[in-house]
Amino acid sequence: MGKYFGTDGFRGEANVVLTVEHAFKVGRYLGWYYGQEHKARIVIGKDTRRSSYMFEYALAAGLTASGADAYLLHVTTTPSVSYMVRTEDFDCGIMISASHNPYYDNGIKVINSKGQKLEAEVEAKVEAYIDGESGEIPLAKKEAIGRTVDYAAGRNRYIGHLISLATRSFKDVKVGLDCSNGSSSSIAKSVFDALGAKTYVINNEPDGTNINTNCGSTHINVLQEYVKENGLDVGFAYDGDADRCIAVDENGNVVDGDLILYVCGKYMKEHGQLKDDTIVTTIMSNLGLYKACDKIGMKYEKTQVGDKYVYENMVKNGFMLGGEQSGHIIFSKHATTGDGILTSLMLMEVIMETKQSLGQLTEEVKIYPQLLKNVRVADKKTARENPEVVKAVDAVAEALGDDGRILVRESGTEPVIRVMVEAATDELCEKYVTQVIDVIEKEGLIVE
């Protein structure tokens, strides 16, 4: 990770960590970098945060000052920006969003011409320019100055693309959508309405400060209650920029990323669409997913936490399906990034084609109770490799055997060690997590 750009772009509190000056400089550099041999074309999308407008204008000013043309998609989803970059020959795309973070945070995510996250070496060059380490770059003059283009039509093309992926009508299916007062508010209902669903929508009235507030995929209980109260067949909840999806079955039960991977993976395997019968997961996926996969002969890869690592594995091996428990699901035939609305459509395909409810499709998977606790430490590596801590972790692993697992890992963004246990009961999870944390504390590794 760089000084400003983390695993998911340049993110932080608006005008505190990420300022309007930062946005202008990002635009200035990208406009110049991609415009050295031709007039650069760069597409910009944003979510519904109040600060997104400010960053959109700052980025556009920087881009046009460097000679690039900035195409404005306005409020749209991160995956739609990725789609437009890939299909409309843009040099790069920029999404203004802090995903599932609170409204007062924001972020700048840059997407390369292949629709993937920007290469680390280019991010490093942007950072050097922000800090004044790479010298000044020329301002465009006369006819070389760029312009902004209203590109709402691009968002409509993306909506048309999603609709075209459906294999059959959703007529008479009662579908609930929680749009998180975010990016999906401008897209999701149109897609489901066009496909014939009886669409019930909540949290689709963004006001600039209510994005992710007690709604969406990070507050799934809201949709659970809504599905049960209205007798809906299925529900889908998205995060702020709609690259994640968490589903709810007809009984109000949560269907997270692990269960989505199972349902879609099994269906694709049965239809010869799953390369090597393999899905890609992260090390945080539930043990219940792996046990269910073993029963049906579906193989799995495990990567570090982060959709970036999932996608890298998929590209390297040509796999078709991968994702995270959080609902970042990648269908590589259709997208290069997680796409919440696309994920809903793929789940709907399985429901419609198998004529089974989502509850029936997931009943074969027994999800193990899981407990994760973060421990703030002085030095992550020292804490994780401490002999007594290692001994305590090994003892828990032995006690759990095949009926659970323990995972202790260093956070990539904070000075904390994450201790996670899966076991047959919540009580066992609590017991074993506490057992390991007590040893970390006894060894004097915890800081307040």
GIKAJO-V605740 format. One record per pair of residues at least 24 apart in sequence whose C-alpha atoms are under 10 Angstrom apart, sorted by the first residue. I is the first residue (numbers start at 0). GAP is how many residues later the second one is. Records with the same first field share a line. If there is no record, write none. Layout:
I = GAP + GAP
This chain:
0 = 119 + 122 + 123 + 411 + 412
1 = 118 + 119 + 121 + 122 + 125
2 = 120 + 121 + 124 + 125 + 128
3 = 119 + 120 + 122 + 123 + 126
4 = 102 + 103 + 104 + 105 + 115 + 118 + 119 + 121 + 122
5 = 103 + 114 + 117 + 406 + 407
6 = 102 + 110 + 113 + 299 + 300 + 301 + 405 + 406
7 = 90 + 91 + 99 + 100 + 101 + 102 + 109 + 110 + 298 + 299 + 300
8 = 85 + 86 + 87 + 88 + 89 + 98 + 99 + 100 + 101 + 102 + 108 + 109 + 114
9 = 86 + 87 + 88 + 96 + 97 + 98 + 99 + 100 + 113 + 117
10 = 85 + 86 + 87 + 88 + 90 + 94 + 95 + 96 + 97 + 98
11 = 86 + 89 + 92 + 93 + 94 + 95 + 96
12 = 38 + 85 + 88 + 89 + 90 + 91 + 92 + 93 + 94
13 = 35 + 36 + 37 + 38 + 40 + 41 + 84 + 89 + 90 + 91 + 92 + 93
14 = 36 + 39 + 40 + 89 + 90 + 91
15 = 88 + 89
16 = 88 + 89 + 90
17 = 37 + 87 + 88 + 89 + 90
18 = 32 + 35 + 36 + 39 + 87 + 88
19 = 31 + 34 + 35 + 36 + 37 + 38 + 39
20 = 34 + 37 + 38 + 41 + 109
21 = 33 + 36 + 37 + 40 + 86 + 105 + 108 + 109
22 = 31 + 32 + 33 + 34 + 35 + 36 + 37 + 38 + 39 + 40 + 73 + 84 + 85 + 107
23 = 31 + 32 + 33 + 34 + 35 + 36 + 37 + 38 + 39 + 41 + 106
24 = 33 + 34 + 36 + 37 + 38 + 101 + 102 + 104 + 105 + 106
25 = 32 + 33 + 34 + 36 + 37 + 68 + 82 + 84 + 97 + 100 + 101 + 103 + 104
26 = 28 + 29 + 30 + 31 + 32 + 33 + 34 + 35 + 36 + 37 + 38 + 39 + 41 + 43 + 67 + 99
27 = 30 + 31 + 32 + 33 + 34 + 35 + 36 + 37 + 38 + 39 + 40 + 98 + 101 + 102 + 109 + 110 + 111
28 = 33 + 34 + 36 + 37 + 96 + 97 + 98 + 99 + 100 + 101 + 107 + 108 + 109
29 = 29 + 32 + 33 + 36 + 38 + 61 + 62 + 63 + 64 + 80 + 92 + 93 + 95 + 96
30 = 28 + 29 + 30 + 31 + 32 + 33 + 34 + 35 + 36 + 37 + 38 + 39 + 60 + 61 + 109 + 115
31 = 30 + 31 + 32 + 33 + 34 + 35 + 36 + 105 + 106 + 107 + 108
32 = 33 + 35 + 58 + 89 + 92 + 93 + 104
33 = 32 + 33 + 34 + 56 + 57 + 58
34 = 28 + 31 + 32 + 33 + 34 + 56
35 = 30 + 31
37 = 29 + 30
38 = 27 + 28 + 29 + 30 + 52 + 105 + 106 + 107
39 = 24 + 26 + 27 + 28 + 29 + 30 + 50 + 51 + 52 + 106
40 = 26 + 27 + 28 + 29 + 30 + 44 + 47 + 48 + 49 + 50 + 51 + 52 + 105 + 106 + 107
41 = 26 + 27 + 28 + 29 + 30 + 43 + 47 + 48 + 49 + 50 + 51 + 52 + 69 + 70 + 71 + 106
42 = 26 + 27 + 28 + 29 + 30 + 31 + 38 + 39 + 41 + 42 + 45 + 47 + 48 + 49 + 50 + 51 + 52 + 68 + 105 + 106 + 108 + 111
43 = 26 + 27 + 28 + 29 + 30 + 31 + 32 + 34 + 37 + 40 + 41 + 48 + 49 + 50 + 51 + 52 + 65 + 66 + 67 + 107
44 = 26 + 27 + 28 + 29 + 30 + 31 + 32 + 33 + 34 + 35 + 36 + 37 + 48 + 49 + 50 + 51 + 52 + 64 + 106 + 107 + 110 + 138 + 196
45 = 26 + 27 + 28 + 29 + 30 + 31 + 32 + 35 + 48 + 49 + 50 + 51 + 52 + 60 + 61 + 62 + 136 + 137 + 195
46 = 27 + 28 + 29 + 30 + 31 + 48 + 49 + 50 + 51 + 52 + 59 + 60 + 134 + 135 + 136 + 137 + 138 + 139 + 159 + 161 + 164 + 193 + 194 + 195
47 = 26 + 27 + 28 + 48 + 49 + 55 + 132 + 133 + 134 + 135 + 136 + 137 + 138 + 157 + 158 + 159 + 160 + 161 + 162 + 163 + 192 + 193
48 = 26 + 47 + 48 + 49 + 53 + 54 + 55 + 56 + 57 + 132 + 133 + 134 + 157 + 158 + 159 + 160 + 161 + 162 + 163 + 191
49 = 53 + 54 + 55 + 56 + 156 + 157 + 158 + 159 + 160 + 161
50 = 45 + 46 + 52 + 53 + 54 + 55 + 56 + 157 + 158
51 = 43 + 44 + 45 + 46 + 51 + 53 + 54 + 55 + 56 + 156
52 = 43 + 155
54 = 41 + 42 + 51 + 52 + 53
55 = 38 + 39 + 40 + 52
56 = 91
58 = 35 + 37 + 49
59 = 86 + 87 + 88 + 89
60 = 85 + 86 + 87
61 = 77 + 84
62 = 77 + 82 + 83 + 84 + 85
63 = 75 + 76 + 80 + 81 + 82 + 83 + 84
64 = 73 + 74 + 75 + 76 + 79 + 80 + 81 + 82
65 = 71 + 72 + 73 + 74 + 75 + 78 + 79 + 80
66 = 71 + 72 + 73 + 74 + 75 + 76 + 77 + 78 + 79 + 80
67 = 72 + 76 + 77 + 78 + 79 + 80
68 = 75 + 76 + 77 + 78 + 79 + 80
69 = 24 + 76 + 77 + 78 + 79 + 80 + 81
70 = 76 + 77 + 78 + 79 + 80 + 81 + 83
71 = 76 + 77 + 78 + 79 + 80 + 81 + 82 + 83
72 = 76 + 77 + 78 + 79 + 80 + 81 + 82 + 83
73 = 76 + 77 + 78 + 80 + 81 + 109 + 112
74 = 77 + 80 + 107 + 108 + 109 + 110 + 111 + 112 + 166
75 = 76 + 78 + 79 + 80 + 82 + 106 + 107 + 108 + 109 + 110 + 111 + 165 + 166
76 = 78 + 81 + 105 + 106 + 107 + 108 + 109 + 110 + 111 + 162 + 163 + 164 + 165 + 166 + 262 + 263 + 264
77 = 31 + 33 + 105 + 106 + 162 + 163 + 164 + 165 + 259 + 260 + 261 + 262
78 = 32 + 36 + 37 + 79 + 162 + 163 + 164 + 165 + 256 + 257 + 258 + 259 + 260 + 261 + 262 + 263
79 = 35 + 74 + 75 + 76 + 77 + 78 + 79 + 81 + 82 + 107 + 161 + 162 + 163 + 255 + 257 + 259
80 = 29 + 30 + 34 + 73 + 74 + 77
81 = 28 + 29 + 30 + 31 + 32 + 33 + 34 + 35 + 253 + 254 + 255 + 256 + 257
82 = 30 + 31 + 32 + 33 + 71 + 72 + 74 + 75 + 78 + 251 + 252 + 253 + 254
83 = 29 + 31 + 70 + 71 + 73 + 74
84 = 26 + 27 + 28 + 29 + 30 + 31
85 = 25 + 26 + 27 + 28 + 29 + 30 + 249 + 250
86 = 26 + 27 + 28 + 71
87 = 25 + 66
88 = 24 + 25
89 = 24 + 25
90 = 24
91 = 24 + 25 + 26
92 = 24 + 25
93 = 24
94 = 146
95 = 145
96 = 85 + 86 + 143 + 144
97 = 141 + 142 + 143
98 = 83 + 84 + 112 + 113 + 139 + 140 + 141 + 142 + 143 + 144 + 145
99 = 80 + 82 + 111 + 112 + 113 + 116 + 117 + 118 + 138 + 139 + 140 + 141 + 142 + 143 + 144
100 = 110 + 111 + 112 + 117 + 138 + 139
101 = 107 + 108 + 109 + 110 + 111 + 138
102 = 79 + 105 + 106 + 107 + 108 + 109 + 110 + 137
103 = 104 + 105 + 106 + 107
113 = 222
114 = 220 + 221 + 222
115 = 192 + 195 + 219 + 220 + 221
116 = 191 + 219 + 220
154 = 31 + 32
155 = 30 + 31 + 34
157 = 29
158 = 27 + 28 + 29 + 31 + 32 + 35 + 182
159 = 30 + 31 + 34
160 = 30 + 173 + 181
161 = 25 + 26 + 29 + 30 + 172 + 179 + 180 + 183
162 = 27 + 28 + 29 + 30 + 31 + 32 + 179 + 182
163 = 27 + 31
164 = 169 + 177 + 180 + 181 + 184
165 = 25 + 26 + 29 + 176 + 179 + 180 + 182 + 183
166 = 28 + 178 + 179 + 181 + 182 + 183 + 185 + 186
167 = 27 + 28 + 180 + 181 + 184 + 185
168 = 25 + 26 + 27 + 28 + 179 + 180 + 183
169 = 24 + 25 + 26 + 27 + 28 + 29 + 175 + 178 + 179 + 181 + 182
170 = 24 + 25 + 26 + 27
171 = 24 + 25 + 26 + 27 + 61
172 = 24 + 25 + 26 + 59 + 60 + 61 + 175 + 179
173 = 24 + 25 + 26 + 53 + 56 + 57 + 58 + 59 + 60 + 61 + 76
174 = 24 + 25 + 26 + 52 + 56 + 57 + 58 + 59 + 60 + 61 + 75 + 173
175 = 24 + 25 + 26 + 47 + 48 + 50 + 51 + 54 + 55 + 56 + 57 + 58 + 59 + 60 + 61 + 71 + 72
176 = 24 + 25 + 26 + 27 + 39 + 46 + 49 + 50 + 57 + 58 + 59 + 60 + 61 + 70 + 71 + 164 + 167
177 = 24 + 25 + 26 + 37 + 38 + 39 + 41 + 42 + 44 + 45 + 48 + 57 + 58 + 59 + 60 + 61 + 67 + 68 + 69
178 = 24 + 25 + 26 + 27 + 32 + 33 + 36 + 37 + 38 + 57 + 58 + 59 + 60 + 61 + 62 + 63
179 = 24 + 25 + 26 + 30 + 31 + 32 + 33 + 34 + 35 + 36 + 37 + 38 + 39 + 57 + 58 + 59 + 60 + 61 + 62
180 = 24 + 25 + 26 + 27 + 28 + 29 + 30 + 31 + 32 + 33 + 34 + 35 + 57 + 58 + 59 + 60
181 = 24 + 25 + 26 + 27 + 28 + 29 + 30 + 33 + 34 + 56 + 57 + 58 + 59 + 60
182 = 28 + 55 + 56 + 57 + 58 + 59 + 60
183 = 53 + 54 + 55 + 56 + 57 + 58 + 59 + 156 + 157
184 = 53 + 55 + 56 + 57
186 = 55 + 154
187 = 48 + 50 + 54 + 152 + 153 + 154 + 156
188 = 152
190 = 150 + 154
191 = 149 + 152 + 153
197 = 34 + 35
198 = 33 + 36
199 = 26 + 27 + 30 + 32 + 35
200 = 25 + 34 + 35 + 36
201 = 24 + 35
202 = 34
210 = 28 + 29 + 30
211 = 26 + 27 + 28 + 29
212 = 27
214 = 24 + 25
215 = 24 + 26 + 28 + 29 + 30
216 = 25 + 27 + 28 + 29 + 30 + 39 + 109 + 110 + 123
217 = 26 + 27 + 28 + 108
218 = 27
219 = 26 + 27 + 28 + 32 + 33 + 34 + 35 + 36
220 = 27 + 31 + 32 + 33
222 = 24 + 25 + 29 + 30 + 31
223 = 24 + 25 + 26 + 27 + 28 + 29 + 30
224 = 26 + 27 + 28
225 = 26
226 = 24 + 25 + 26
227 = 24 + 25
232 = 124 + 125 + 126
233 = 110 + 113 + 114 + 117 + 123 + 124 + 125
234 = 109 + 123
235 = 104 + 105 + 107 + 108 + 109 + 111
236 = 90 + 103 + 104 + 107
237 = 89 + 101 + 102 + 103 + 106
238 = 87 + 88 + 89 + 101
240 = 98 + 99
241 = 86 + 96 + 97 + 98 + 99 + 100
242 = 84 + 85 + 86 + 87 + 94 + 95 + 96 + 97 + 98 + 99 + 100
243 = 79 + 80 + 81 + 82 + 83 + 84 + 85 + 86 + 93 + 94 + 95 + 96 + 97 + 98 + 99 + 100
244 = 80 + 81 + 82 + 83 + 84 + 93 + 94 + 95 + 96 + 97 + 98 + 99
245 = 79 + 80 + 81 + 82 + 83 + 94 + 97 + 98
246 = 80 + 93 + 96 + 97 + 100 + 111
247 = 110 + 111
248 = 108 + 109 + 110 + 111 + 112 + 113
249 = 107 + 108 + 109 + 110
250 = 106 + 107 + 108
251 = 107
252 = 105 + 106
253 = 105
254 = 70 + 72 + 103 + 104 + 107
255 = 68 + 69 + 70 + 71 + 72
256 = 24 + 28 + 29 + 65 + 66 + 67 + 68 + 69 + 70 + 71 + 72 + 86
257 = 24 + 26 + 27 + 28 + 29 + 30 + 31 + 32 + 64 + 65 + 66 + 67 + 68 + 69 + 70 + 71 + 107 + 109
258 = 26 + 27 + 29 + 30 + 33 + 66 + 68 + 99 + 102 + 103 + 104 + 105 + 106 + 107 + 108
259 = 29 + 62 + 63 + 64 + 65 + 67 + 68 + 69 + 83 + 84 + 86 + 87 + 98 + 101 + 102
260 = 28 + 32 + 60 + 61 + 62 + 63 + 64 + 66 + 68 + 69 + 82 + 86
261 = 27 + 28 + 30 + 31 + 36 + 99 + 100 + 102 + 103
262 = 83 + 84 + 87 + 88 + 95 + 98 + 99 + 101 + 102
263 = 57 + 67 + 79 + 82 + 83 + 84 + 85 + 86 + 87 + 97
264 = 28 + 33 + 34 + 55 + 56 + 57
265 = 27 + 30 + 31 + 32 + 84 + 95
266 = 80 + 82 + 83 + 84 + 86 + 87 + 94
267 = 52 + 53 + 82
268 = 27 + 28 + 29
272 = 46 + 47 + 48 + 60
273 = 24 + 44 + 45 + 46 + 47
274 = 42 + 43 + 44 + 45 + 46
275 = 24 + 41 + 42 + 43 + 44
276 = 42 + 43 + 44
277 = 36 + 39 + 41 + 42 + 43 + 44
278 = 31 + 35 + 40 + 41 + 42 + 43 + 44
279 = 29 + 30 + 31 + 33 + 34 + 39 + 40 + 41 + 42 + 43 + 44 + 49 + 50
280 = 24 + 25 + 26 + 28 + 29 + 30 + 32 + 40 + 41 + 42 + 43 + 44 + 48
281 = 24 + 25 + 27 + 28 + 40 + 41 + 42 + 43
282 = 41 + 42 + 124
283 = 40 + 41 + 42 + 86 + 123 + 136
284 = 38 + 39 + 40 + 41
285 = 39 + 80 + 81 + 82 + 83 + 84 + 118 + 119 + 136
286 = 78 + 79 + 80 + 81 + 82 + 83 + 115 + 116 + 117 + 118 + 135 + 136
287 = 76 + 77 + 78 + 79 + 80 + 81 + 115 + 116 + 134 + 135
288 = 75 + 76 + 77 + 78 + 79
289 = 75 + 77
290 = 73 + 74 + 75 + 76 + 111
291 = 70 + 72 + 73 + 74 + 75
292 = 71 + 72
294 = 69 + 70
304 = 106 + 107
306 = 30 + 31
307 = 29 + 30
309 = 27
310 = 25 + 26 + 27
365 = 58
366 = 55 + 56 + 57
367 = 35 + 36 + 37 + 53 + 54 + 55 + 56 + 57 + 58 + 61
368 = 35 + 52 + 53 + 54 + 55 + 56 + 57 + 58 + 59 + 60
369 = 34 + 35 + 36 + 50 + 51 + 52 + 53 + 54 + 55 + 56 + 58 + 59 + 60
370 = 35 + 48 + 49 + 50 + 51 + 52 + 55 + 56 + 57 + 58 + 59 + 61 + 62
371 = 34 + 35 + 36 + 46 + 47 + 48 + 49 + 50 + 57 + 58 + 61
372 = 35 + 43 + 44 + 45 + 46 + 47 + 48 + 57 + 60 + 61 + 64
373 = 34 + 35 + 36 + 37 + 40 + 41 + 42 + 43 + 44 + 45 + 46 + 63
374 = 35 + 36 + 40 + 41 + 42 + 43 + 44 + 62 + 65 + 66 + 70 + 71 + 72 + 73
375 = 35 + 38 + 39 + 40 + 41 + 42 + 69 + 70 + 71 + 72
376 = 37 + 38 + 39 + 40 + 63 + 64 + 67 + 68 + 69 + 70 + 71
377 = 37 + 38 + 66 + 67 + 68 + 69 + 70
378 = 31 + 36 + 37 + 38 + 66 + 67 + 68
379 = 29 + 30 + 31 + 32 + 34 + 35 + 36 + 37 + 38 + 65 + 66
380 = 28 + 29 + 35 + 36
381 = 63
382 = 26 + 27 + 33 + 34 + 57 + 58 + 60 + 61 + 62 + 63
383 = 24 + 25 + 26 + 33 + 34 + 56 + 61
385 = 53 + 54 + 57 + 59
386 = 56
387 = 48 + 51 + 52 + 54 + 55
388 = 46 + 47 + 48 + 49 + 50 + 51 + 52 + 53 + 54
389 = 46 + 49 + 50
390 = 45 + 48
391 = 40 + 43 + 44 + 45 + 46 + 47 + 48
392 = 26 + 39 + 40 + 42 + 43 + 44 + 46
393 = 42
394 = 37 + 40 + 41
395 = 25 + 35 + 36 + 37 + 39 + 40
396 = 24 + 35
398 = 33
399 = 24 + 28 + 32
403 = 24 + 25
404 = 24
405 = 26 + 27 + 30
406 = 26
407 = 25 + 28
414 = 32
415 = 30 + 31
416 = 29
